Amino acid sequence: MVTASQCTTETVFDYSWKQVVQAYWNRYPNPSSTHVLTEDTIEREVRDGKLYSRRLLSKTNPVPKWGKRFYNNAPVRIVEDSILDPKNKTLVTFTRNIGFKKIMKVDEIVEYSEQKDGRTLAVRRASVTSQVFGFSRAIRAFGIERFKSNCNKAAIGFNYVLRNMFPNNAASASATNGASNGNASESVSTAGTSHIQQTTLNKTETIKMAGKAGYAYLKNQAIKLAQIFSIKN
């Protein structure tokens, strides 16, 4: 039986959903995402008023010394499927690696949705699995920590792109000021500019229930996207 570790993070961007969607397709390159080497759109179509896209990315990340026996830090191919719904103002993306899956497989779903205050909420849910006997738990723990780190970098990089695309946006000024103060308010806070709340399993019973719900959501979305695009991994 393959055991999965899950993690959920939330980020609030001080920009409208429309601005976030526009920036999403232009978020690379940016100073915080140098690990993203290439990105290519390989499929795109409109069905039932929704935009369906598939993109192929290549990324690289350094690995700890103990991980070099399994992984030589070669670029990893990532498939990203997305559904943009302009009517309900949601953008849902589903990404998974298509290489080194037995070592570490990461399935991630991100949903960008409009909030009542005009800002945009991004909810990220990830599931990490490994089939390396004897090292599965360590690899999954490493994958979760890497996911958290990358979420923080992604939020900072995304805000960088948003500020450059929409310099006159009123909310962007506060994000810029927060960054100049040398703190992480751009991507981490409890009630303000672009916060991230990170939750992992095995802390309390409530968090366990939330994690199970997040994994169910992840699995259902993956199945739907697989049906839509006839994915054959």
C-alpha positions in Angstrom: 0.0 0.0 0.0 1.3 3.4 -1.0 0.9 6.1 1.7 0.4 9.7 0.8 1.2 12.9 2.7 -1.0 15.9 2.2 -0.6 19.6 2.7 -2.8 22.6 2.1 -1.9 26.3 1.9 -3.8 29.5 1.3 -2.6 32.7 -0.2 -4.6 36.0 -0.6 -3.5 38.3 -3.5 -4.5 41.9 -3.2 -5.6 42.0 -6.8 -8.8 41.2 -8.6 -9.5 37.7 -10.0 -9.2 39.1 -13.5 -5.8 40.6 -12.8 -4.6 37.4 -11.2 -5.7 35.3 -14.2 -4.0 37.6 -16.6 -0.8 37.4 -14.6 -1.0 33.7 -14.2 -0.2 33.1 -17.9 2.8 35.4 -17.6 4.2 34.5 -14.1 7.4 33.1 -15.6 10.2 34.1 -15.5 10.4 35.9 -12.2 13.2 36.2 -9.6 11.6 33.7 -7.2 11.1 31.0 -9.8 14.5 30.4 -11.3 13.9 26.6 -10.9 11.4 26.8 -13.7 13.4 26.2 -16.8 10.8 26.0 -19.6 7.0 26.2 -20.2 5.1 25.3 -23.3 1.4 25.3 -24.1 0.6 22.1 -25.9 -3.2 22.2 -26.0 -5.9 24.9 -25.5 -9.6 25.0 -26.4 -12.9 26.6 -25.3 -15.8 24.3 -24.3 -19.0 25.3 -22.7 -17.7 28.8 -22.1 -14.6 27.5 -20.2 -11.0 27.6 -21.3 -9.2 24.3 -21.0 -5.4 24.3 -21.3 -2.6 21.9 -21.0 1.0 23.0 -20.5 4.3 21.2 -20.2 6.9 22.6 -17.8 10.4 21.5 -16.8 11.7 22.3 -13.3 14.7 21.5 -11.2 15.3 21.7 -7.5 18.4 20.9 -5.4 18.1 17.7 -3.3 19.6 16.8 0.1 22.7 14.7 0.2 20.9 11.6 1.2 18.6 12.0 -1.8 21.3 12.1 -4.4 21.4 8.3 -4.4 17.9 8.3 -5.9 17.8 11.5 -7.9 20.6 13.3 -9.9 18.9 16.7 -10.0 18.0 16.3 -13.7 15.1 18.5 -14.9 11.7 17.1 -14.1 8.8 17.3 -16.6 5.6 18.7 -15.2 2.1 18.5 -16.8 -0.3 21.2 -15.9 -4.0 21.0 -16.8 -6.3 24.0 -16.1 -9.9 25.0 -16.3 -10.7 28.7 -16.4 -14.4 29.5 -15.7 -15.1 33.2 -16.4 -18.7 32.9 -15.3 -18.0 31.6 -11.8 -14.6 33.4 -11.7 -12.5 30.4 -10.9 -9.3 29.1 -12.2 -8.4 25.5 -11.2 -5.0 23.9 -12.1 -3.9 20.4 -11.7 -0.2 19.5 -11.9 1.8 16.3 -11.6 5.3 15.2 -12.5 5.7 12.7 -15.3 9.2 11.7 -14.4 10.7 10.1 -11.3 7.2 9.1 -10.1 8.4 6.1 -8.2 10.8 8.2 -6.3 8.4 11.0 -5.5 5.1 11.8 -7.1 3.5 15.1 -6.4 -0.1 15.9 -7.3 -1.2 19.5 -6.8 -4.4 21.3 -7.2 -4.7 25.1 -7.0 -8.0 27.0 -7.1 -8.0 30.8 -7.6 -11.3 32.3 -6.7 -12.7 35.8 -6.3 -13.4 37.0 -2.7 -16.1 39.3 -1.5 -13.6 42.1 -0.8 -12.4 42.0 -4.4 -9.2 40.2 -3.7 -8.3 36.7 -4.9 -7.8 33.6 -2.8 -5.5 30.8 -4.0 -5.9 27.4 -2.2 -3.2 24.9 -2.9 -3.6 21.2 -2.1 -0.8 18.7 -2.6 -0.4 15.0 -2.2 3.1 13.4 -2.1 3.8 9.7 -2.5 6.9 7.6 -2.8 7.6 4.0 -3.6 11.2 3.9 -2.4 11.3 1.1 0.2 12.7 2.2 3.5 12.9 5.8 2.5 9.3 6.6 1.6 8.5 8.5 4.8 11.7 10.6 4.6 11.0 11.4 0.9 7.4 12.3 1.6 8.4 14.6 4.5 11.0 16.2 2.2 8.4 16.6 -0.5 6.0 18.4 1.9 8.6 20.7 3.1 9.7 21.5 -0.4 6.0 22.1 -1.3 5.7 24.7 1.5 8.9 26.4 0.5 7.9 26.6 -3.1 4.4 27.9 -2.2 6.1 30.8 -0.4 8.4 31.5 -3.3 5.5 31.2 -5.8 3.5 33.8 -3.8 6.4 36.2 -3.7 7.2 35.7 -7.4 3.5 36.0 -8.4 3.2 39.3 -6.5 6.3 40.5 -8.3 4.7 39.8 -11.6 1.4 41.4 -10.5 3.1 44.6 -9.4 4.9 44.9 -12.7 1.7 44.2 -14.8 -0.5 46.4 -12.7 1.7 49.2 -11.1 -1.3 51.5 -10.5 -3.2 48.9 -8.5 -4.0 50.5 -5.1 -3.4 47.3 -3.2 0.0 46.6 -4.8 1.4 49.6 -3.0 0.9 48.0 0.4 2.4 44.8 -0.8 5.5 46.7 -2.0 5.8 48.5 1.3 5.6 45.3 3.2 8.4 43.8 1.1 10.6 46.9 1.6 10.3 46.4 5.4 12.2 43.1 5.0 9.4 40.9 6.2 7.3 38.2 4.5 4.0 40.1 4.6 3.9 39.7 0.9 3.3 36.0 1.3 2.8 35.2 5.0 0.5 36.9 7.5 -2.5 36.0 9.5 -4.9 38.8 8.4 -3.5 41.1 5.7 -1.5 41.3 2.6 -1.0 38.0 0.8 -1.0 35.5 3.7 -0.3 31.8 3.7 -1.7 29.4 6.2 -0.1 26.0 6.3 -1.7 22.9 7.6 -0.2 19.4 7.8 -1.7 16.2 9.1 -1.1 14.4 12.3 -1.2 17.4 14.6 -4.9 17.4 15.8 -7.9 15.3 15.0 -9.5 18.4 13.3 -6.5 18.8 11.0 -6.6 15.1 10.2 -10.3 15.5 9.1 -9.4 18.6 7.0 -6.5 16.7 5.4 -8.8 13.8 4.4 -11.3 16.2 2.9 -8.5 18.0 1.0 -7.2 14.7 -0.3 -10.7 13.6 -1.4 -11.1 16.9 -3.3 -7.7 16.4 -4.9 -8.5 12.9 -6.0 -12.0 13.9 -7.4 -10.5 16.8 -9.4 -7.7 14.6 -10.7 -10.3 12.1 -11.9 -12.4 14.8 -13.6 -9.4 16.2 -15.3 -8.2 12.8 -16.4 -11.6 12.2 -18.0 -11.6 15.5 -19.7 -8.1 15.2 -21.2 -8.0 11.3 -21.4 -4.8 11.3 -19.4 -2.7 8.1 -19.6 0.2 8.4 -17.2 
